[in-house]
């Protein structure tokens, strides 16, 4: 009888494992059969810099300009905005400010420009000891222009820099001109909780959702309307032509320029709002690989089991594939990433329907699943997670749902005993 029980248990276990294995491959086959490609016919879009130079030069005529920008600030031909402004005869570009990652998106650390840059006017970094332009930096400036490509996530620091620049401008009675650019992950989809102002930080400055849906110019207008900064400056926005809120970035004629070192493509930008939450844990979010945020893991994770559990959640528009990787330091991209030079086991996120995929929901479910599977290995950096989430509600939920390390062992024993009782 004991042998019969053992044989029956092994049979049932193998059957369940085979079914789970098959379901994963079914999901993956759906991915390969349904994956979409960017449209052939793209919408011609002109951004704020093109409209300014083509139709609105009167706004900057005879002005001494301060420009806030980085490598994404180009016109429709790929020419840098500072070059276009320096070529104008009746304006003078006096100073350039760069946000996090530098003027060329060249670093993942703080940067200074004490020695200047050839063929550029005076340049200051706003990511480091100074994050808000000082009176001395803005001496003799008539107007500040902001022209940076955002990615539509609340904790992307470029929009925090926008607010700080607007504050400095208001204090010195300098008008601000915001040149609009697309929200690359659509302007009509909103995800995640609104930030509780008690958790305001440089990675969460405004009471907006994680994936907030506006363009940068619309956000600037909202900052003024809602008095999210004080005082508020005189604001003018230059809207785009041709763009509408339902467009993905690759549905436009605009070239993709990597907005920061770890957002190499549009799919990463889409995944980022949810997967950046992993920065509040000891799970590698894929920094130090060629697929940041699309890959995640740790040395103590079982890739196969985790992928099965995540796929069984049947989250819309996404499948989870087992993946192993080794994070390494990449100059200018990832300096000493988590688990540097260690083999990590985890997941590759494959978005199969971007119109149905909910990045924040996926990120939260990933955190909850790992929290339940590995309560003694997962470390939550509480302050960081609260800043990213915008409150302590997610942290509270994770703490309440921690599962004892004995849970799964007890569950297996219970199942085994149940099988024995049924046979007997």
Secondary structure as a PSIPRED ss2 file (coil, helix, strand):
# PSIPRED VFORMAT (PSIPRED V4.0)

   1 X C   1.000  0.000  0.000
   2 X H   0.000  1.000  0.000
   3 X H   0.000  1.000  0.000
   4 X H   0.000  1.000  0.000
   5 X H   0.000  1.000  0.000
   6 X H   0.000  1.000  0.000
   7 X H   0.000  1.000  0.000
   8 X H   0.000  1.000  0.000
   9 X H   0.000  1.000  0.000
  10 X H   0.000  1.000  0.000
  11 X H   0.000  1.000  0.000
  12 X H   0.000  1.000  0.000
  13 X H   0.000  1.000  0.000
  14 X H   0.000  1.000  0.000
  15 X H   0.000  1.000  0.000
  16 X H   0.000  1.000  0.000
  17 X H   0.000  1.000  0.000
  18 X H   0.000  1.000  0.000
  19 X H   0.000  1.000  0.000
  20 X H   0.000  1.000  0.000
  21 X H   0.000  1.000  0.000
  22 X H   0.000  1.000  0.000
  23 X H   0.000  1.000  0.000
  24 X H   0.000  1.000  0.000
  25 X H   0.000  1.000  0.000
  26 X H   0.000  1.000  0.000
  27 X H   0.000  1.000  0.000
  28 X H   0.000  1.000  0.000
  29 X H   0.000  1.000  0.000
  30 X H   0.000  1.000  0.000
  31 X H   0.000  1.000  0.000
  32 X H   0.000  1.000  0.000
  33 X H   0.000  1.000  0.000
  34 X H   0.000  1.000  0.000
  35 X C   1.000  0.000  0.000
  36 X C   1.000  0.000  0.000
  37 X C   1.000  0.000  0.000
  38 X C   1.000  0.000  0.000
  39 X C   1.000  0.000  0.000
  40 X C   1.000  0.000  0.000
  41 X C   1.000  0.000  0.000
  42 X C   1.000  0.000  0.000
  43 X E   0.000  0.000  1.000
  44 X C   1.000  0.000  0.000
  45 X C   1.000  0.000  0.000
  46 X E   0.000  0.000  1.000
  47 X C   1.000  0.000  0.000
  48 X H   0.000  1.000  0.000
  49 X H   0.000  1.000  0.000
  50 X H   0.000  1.000  0.000
  51 X H   0.000  1.000  0.000
  52 X H   0.000  1.000  0.000
  53 X H   0.000  1.000  0.000
  54 X H   0.000  1.000  0.000
  55 X H   0.000  1.000  0.000
  56 X C   1.000  0.000  0.000
  57 X H   0.000  1.000  0.000
  58 X H   0.000  1.000  0.000
  59 X H   0.000  1.000  0.000
  60 X C   1.000  0.000  0.000
  61 X C   1.000  0.000  0.000
  62 X C   1.000  0.000  0.000
  63 X C   1.000  0.000  0.000
  64 X E   0.000  0.000  1.000
  65 X E   0.000  0.000  1.000
  66 X E   0.000  0.000  1.000
  67 X E   0.000  0.000  1.000
  68 X E   0.000  0.000  1.000
  69 X E   0.000  0.000  1.000
  70 X C   1.000  0.000  0.000
  71 X C   1.000  0.000  0.000
  72 X C   1.000  0.000  0.000
  73 X C   1.000  0.000  0.000
  74 X E   0.000  0.000  1.000
  75 X C   1.000  0.000  0.000
  76 X C   1.000  0.000  0.000
  77 X C   1.000  0.000  0.000
  78 X C   1.000  0.000  0.000
  79 X C   1.000  0.000  0.000
  80 X E   0.000  0.000  1.000
  81 X H   0.000  1.000  0.000
  82 X H   0.000  1.000  0.000
  83 X H   0.000  1.000  0.000
  84 X H   0.000  1.000  0.000
  85 X H   0.000  1.000  0.000
  86 X H   0.000  1.000  0.000
  87 X C   1.000  0.000  0.000
  88 X C   1.000  0.000  0.000
  89 X C   1.000  0.000  0.000
  90 X C   1.000  0.000  0.000
  91 X C   1.000  0.000  0.000
  92 X E   0.000  0.000  1.000
  93 X E   0.000  0.000  1.000
  94 X E   0.000  0.000  1.000
  95 X E   0.000  0.000  1.000
  96 X E   0.000  0.000  1.000
  97 X E   0.000  0.000  1.000
  98 X E   0.000  0.000  1.000
  99 X C   1.000  0.000  0.000
 100 X C   1.000  0.000  0.000
 101 X C   1.000  0.000  0.000
 102 X C   1.000  0.000  0.000
 103 X C   1.000  0.000  0.000
 104 X C   1.000  0.000  0.000
 105 X C   1.000  0.000  0.000
 106 X C   1.000  0.000  0.000
 107 X C   1.000  0.000  0.000
 108 X C   1.000  0.000  0.000
 109 X C   1.000  0.000  0.000
 110 X C   1.000  0.000  0.000
 111 X C   1.000  0.000  0.000
 112 X C   1.000  0.000  0.000
 113 X C   1.000  0.000  0.000
 114 X C   1.000  0.000  0.000
 115 X C   1.000  0.000  0.000
 116 X C   1.000  0.000  0.000
 117 X C   1.000  0.000  0.000
 118 X C   1.000  0.000  0.000
 119 X C   1.000  0.000  0.000
 120 X C   1.000  0.000  0.000
 121 X C   1.000  0.000  0.000
 122 X E   0.000  0.000  1.000
 123 X E   0.000  0.000  1.000
 124 X E   0.000  0.000  1.000
 125 X E   0.000  0.000  1.000
 126 X C   1.000  0.000  0.000
 127 X C   1.000  0.000  0.000
 128 X C   1.000  0.000  0.000
 129 X C   1.000  0.000  0.000
 130 X C   1.000  0.000  0.000
 131 X C   1.000  0.000  0.000
 132 X C   1.000  0.000  0.000
 133 X C   1.000  0.000  0.000
 134 X C   1.000  0.000  0.000
 135 X C   1.000  0.000  0.000
 136 X C   1.000  0.000  0.000
 137 X C   1.000  0.000  0.000
 138 X C   1.000  0.000  0.000
 139 X C   1.000  0.000  0.000
 140 X C   1.000  0.000  0.000
 141 X C   1.000  0.000  0.000
 142 X C   1.000  0.000  0.000
 143 X E   0.000  0.000  1.000
 144 X E   0.000  0.000  1.000
 145 X E   0.000  0.000  1.000
 146 X E   0.000  0.000  1.000
 147 X E   0.000  0.000  1.000
 148 X C   1.000  0.000  0.000
 149 X C   1.000  0.000  0.000
 150 X C   1.000  0.000  0.000
 151 X C   1.000  0.000  0.000
 152 X C   1.000  0.000  0.000
 153 X E   0.000  0.000  1.000
 154 X C   1.000  0.000  0.000
 155 X C   1.000  0.000  0.000
 156 X C   1.000  0.000  0.000
 157 X C   1.000  0.000  0.000
 158 X H   0.000  1.000  0.000
 159 X H   0.000  1.000  0.000
 160 X H   0.000  1.000  0.000
 161 X H   0.000  1.000  0.000
 162 X H   0.000  1.000  0.000
 163 X H   0.000  1.000  0.000
 164 X H   0.000  1.000  0.000
 165 X H   0.000  1.000  0.000
 166 X H   0.000  1.000  0.000
 167 X H   0.000  1.000  0.000
 168 X H   0.000  1.000  0.000
 169 X H   0.000  1.000  0.000
 170 X H   0.000  1.000  0.000
 171 X H   0.000  1.000  0.000
 172 X C   1.000  0.000  0.000
 173 X C   1.000  0.000  0.000
 174 X C   1.000  0.000  0.000
 175 X E   0.000  0.000  1.000
 176 X E   0.000  0.000  1.000
 177 X E   0.000  0.000  1.000
 178 X E   0.000  0.000  1.000
 179 X E   0.000  0.000  1.000
 180 X C   1.000  0.000  0.000
 181 X C   1.000  0.000  0.000
 182 X C   1.000  0.000  0.000
 183 X C   1.000  0.000  0.000
 184 X C   1.000  0.000  0.000
 185 X C   1.000  0.000  0.000
 186 X C   1.000  0.000  0.000
 187 X C   1.000  0.000  0.000
 188 X C   1.000  0.000  0.000
 189 X C   1.000  0.000  0.000
 190 X C   1.000  0.000  0.000
 191 X E   0.000  0.000  1.000
 192 X C   1.000  0.000  0.000
 193 X C   1.000  0.000  0.000
 194 X C   1.000  0.000  0.000
 195 X C   1.000  0.000  0.000
 196 X C   1.000  0.000  0.000
 197 X H   0.000  1.000  0.000
 198 X H   0.000  1.000  0.000
 199 X H   0.000  1.000  0.000
 200 X C   1.000  0.000  0.000
 201 X E   0.000  0.000  1.000
 202 X C   1.000  0.000  0.000
 203 X C   1.000  0.000  0.000
 204 X E   0.000  0.000  1.000
 205 X C   1.000  0.000  0.000
 206 X C   1.000  0.000  0.000
 207 X C   1.000  0.000  0.000
 208 X C   1.000  0.000  0.000
 209 X C   1.000  0.000  0.000
 210 X C   1.000  0.000  0.000
 211 X E   0.000  0.000  1.000
 212 X C   1.000  0.000  0.000
 213 X C   1.000  0.000  0.000
 214 X C   1.000  0.000  0.000
 215 X C   1.000  0.000  0.000
 216 X H   0.000  1.000  0.000
 217 X H   0.000  1.000  0.000
 218 X H   0.000  1.000  0.000
 219 X H   0.000  1.000  0.000
 220 X H   0.000  1.000  0.000
 221 X H   0.000  1.000  0.000
 222 X H   0.000  1.000  0.000
 223 X H   0.000  1.000  0.000
 224 X H   0.000  1.000  0.000
 225 X H   0.000  1.000  0.000
 226 X C   1.000  0.000  0.000
 227 X C   1.000  0.000  0.000
 228 X C   1.000  0.000  0.000
 229 X C   1.000  0.000  0.000
 230 X C   1.000  0.000  0.000
 231 X C   1.000  0.000  0.000
 232 X C   1.000  0.000  0.000
 233 X C   1.000  0.000  0.000
 234 X C   1.000  0.000  0.000
 235 X E   0.000  0.000  1.000
 236 X E   0.000  0.000  1.000
 237 X E   0.000  0.000  1.000
 238 X E   0.000  0.000  1.000
 239 X C   1.000  0.000  0.000
 240 X C   1.000  0.000  0.000
 241 X E   0.000  0.000  1.000
 242 X C   1.000  0.000  0.000
 243 X C   1.000  0.000  0.000
 244 X C   1.000  0.000  0.000
 245 X C   1.000  0.000  0.000
 246 X C   1.000  0.000  0.000
 247 X C   1.000  0.000  0.000
 248 X C   1.000  0.000  0.000
 249 X H   0.000  1.000  0.000
 250 X H   0.000  1.000  0.000
 251 X H   0.000  1.000  0.000
 252 X E   0.000  0.000  1.000
 253 X C   1.000  0.000  0.000
 254 X C   1.000  0.000  0.000
 255 X C   1.000  0.000  0.000
 256 X C   1.000  0.000  0.000
 257 X C   1.000  0.000  0.000
 258 X C   1.000  0.000  0.000
 259 X C   1.000  0.000  0.000
 260 X C   1.000  0.000  0.000
 261 X C   1.000  0.000  0.000
 262 X C   1.000  0.000  0.000
 263 X C   1.000  0.000  0.000
 264 X C   1.000  0.000  0.000
 265 X C   1.000  0.000  0.000
 266 X H   0.000  1.000  0.000
 267 X H   0.000  1.000  0.000
 268 X H   0.000  1.000  0.000
 269 X H   0.000  1.000  0.000
 270 X H   0.000  1.000  0.000
 271 X H   0.000  1.000  0.000
 272 X H   0.000  1.000  0.000
 273 X H   0.000  1.000  0.000
 274 X H   0.000  1.000  0.000
 275 X H   0.000  1.000  0.000
 276 X H   0.000  1.000  0.000
 277 X H   0.000  1.000  0.000
 278 X H   0.000  1.000  0.000
 279 X H   0.000  1.000  0.000
 280 X H   0.000  1.000  0.000
 281 X E   0.000  0.000  1.000
 282 X C   1.000  0.000  0.000
 283 X C   1.000  0.000  0.000
 284 X E   0.000  0.000  1.000
 285 X C   1.000  0.000  0.000
 286 X C   1.000  0.000  0.000
 287 X C   1.000  0.000  0.000
 288 X C   1.000  0.000  0.000
 289 X C   1.000  0.000  0.000
 290 X C   1.000  0.000  0.000
 291 X C   1.000  0.000  0.000
 292 X E   0.000  0.000  1.000
 293 X C   1.000  0.000  0.000
 294 X C   1.000  0.000  0.000
 295 X E   0.000  0.000  1.000
 296 X E   0.000  0.000  1.000
 297 X E   0.000  0.000  1.000
 298 X E   0.000  0.000  1.000
 299 X C   1.000  0.000  0.000
 300 X C   1.000  0.000  0.000
 301 X C   1.000  0.000  0.000
 302 X C   1.000  0.000  0.000
 303 X H   0.000  1.000  0.000
 304 X H   0.000  1.000  0.000
 305 X H   0.000  1.000  0.000
 306 X H   0.000  1.000  0.000
 307 X H   0.000  1.000  0.000
 308 X H   0.000  1.000  0.000
 309 X H   0.000  1.000  0.000
 310 X H   0.000  1.000  0.000
 311 X H   0.000  1.000  0.000
 312 X H   0.000  1.000  0.000
 313 X C   1.000  0.000  0.000
 314 X C   1.000  0.000  0.000
 315 X C   1.000  0.000  0.000
 316 X C   1.000  0.000  0.000
 317 X C   1.000  0.000  0.000
 318 X E   0.000  0.000  1.000
 319 X E   0.000  0.000  1.000
 320 X E   0.000  0.000  1.000
 321 X E   0.000  0.000  1.000
 322 X E   0.000  0.000  1.000
 323 X E   0.000  0.000  1.000
 324 X E   0.000  0.000  1.000
 325 X E   0.000  0.000  1.000
 326 X E   0.000  0.000  1.000
 327 X C   1.000  0.000  0.000
 328 X C   1.000  0.000  0.000
 329 X C   1.000  0.000  0.000
 330 X E   0.000  0.000  1.000
 331 X C   1.000  0.000  0.000
 332 X C   1.000  0.000  0.000
 333 X C   1.000  0.000  0.000
 334 X E   0.000  0.000  1.000
 335 X C   1.000  0.000  0.000
 336 X C   1.000  0.000  0.000
 337 X C   1.000  0.000  0.000
 338 X C   1.000  0.000  0.000
 339 X C   1.000  0.000  0.000
 340 X C   1.000  0.000  0.000
 341 X C   1.000  0.000  0.000
 342 X C   1.000  0.000  0.000
 343 X E   0.000  0.000  1.000
 344 X E   0.000  0.000  1.000
 345 X E   0.000  0.000  1.000
 346 X E   0.000  0.000  1.000
 347 X E   0.000  0.000  1.000
 348 X E   0.000  0.000  1.000
 349 X E   0.000  0.000  1.000
 350 X E   0.000  0.000  1.000
 351 X E   0.000  0.000  1.000
 352 X C   1.000  0.000  0.000
 353 X C   1.000  0.000  0.000
 354 X C   1.000  0.000  0.000
 355 X C   1.000  0.000  0.000
 356 X C   1.000  0.000  0.000
 357 X C   1.000  0.000  0.000
 358 X C   1.000  0.000  0.000
 359 X H   0.000  1.000  0.000
 360 X H   0.000  1.000  0.000
 361 X H   0.000  1.000  0.000
 362 X H   0.000  1.000  0.000
 363 X H   0.000  1.000  0.000
 364 X H   0.000  1.000  0.000
 365 X H   0.000  1.000  0.000
 366 X H   0.000  1.000  0.000
 367 X H   0.000  1.000  0.000
 368 X H   0.000  1.000  0.000
 369 X H   0.000  1.000  0.000
 370 X H   0.000  1.000  0.000
 371 X H   0.000  1.000  0.000
 372 X H   0.000  1.000  0.000
 373 X H   0.000  1.000  0.000
 374 X C   1.000  0.000  0.000
 375 X C   1.000  0.000  0.000
 376 X C   1.000  0.000  0.000
 377 X C   1.000  0.000  0.000
 378 X C   1.000  0.000  0.000
 379 X C   1.000  0.000  0.000
 380 X E   0.000  0.000  1.000
 381 X C   1.000  0.000  0.000
 382 X H   0.000  1.000  0.000
 383 X H   0.000  1.000  0.000
 384 X H   0.000  1.000  0.000
 385 X H   0.000  1.000  0.000
 386 X H   0.000  1.000  0.000
 387 X H   0.000  1.000  0.000
 388 X H   0.000  1.000  0.000
 389 X H   0.000  1.000  0.000
 390 X C   1.000  0.000  0.000
 391 X C   1.000  0.000  0.000
 392 X C   1.000  0.000  0.000
 393 X H   0.000  1.000  0.000
 394 X H   0.000  1.000  0.000
 395 X H   0.000  1.000  0.000
 396 X H   0.000  1.000  0.000
 397 X H   0.000  1.000  0.000
 398 X H   0.000  1.000  0.000
 399 X H   0.000  1.000  0.000
 400 X H   0.000  1.000  0.000
 401 X C   1.000  0.000  0.000
 402 X C   1.000  0.000  0.000
 403 X C   1.000  0.000  0.000
 404 X C   1.000  0.000  0.000
 405 X C   1.000  0.000  0.000
 406 X C   1.000  0.000  0.000
 407 X H   0.000  1.000  0.000
 408 X H   0.000  1.000  0.000
 409 X H   0.000  1.000  0.000
 410 X H   0.000  1.000  0.000
 411 X H   0.000  1.000  0.000
 412 X H   0.000  1.000  0.000
 413 X H   0.000  1.000  0.000
 414 X H   0.000  1.000  0.000
 415 X H   0.000  1.000  0.000
 416 X H   0.000  1.000  0.000
 417 X H   0.000  1.000  0.000
 418 X H   0.000  1.000  0.000
 419 X H   0.000  1.000  0.000
 420 X H   0.000  1.000  0.000
 421 X H   0.000  1.000  0.000
 422 X H   0.000  1.000  0.000
 423 X H   0.000  1.000  0.000
 424 X C   1.000  0.000  0.000
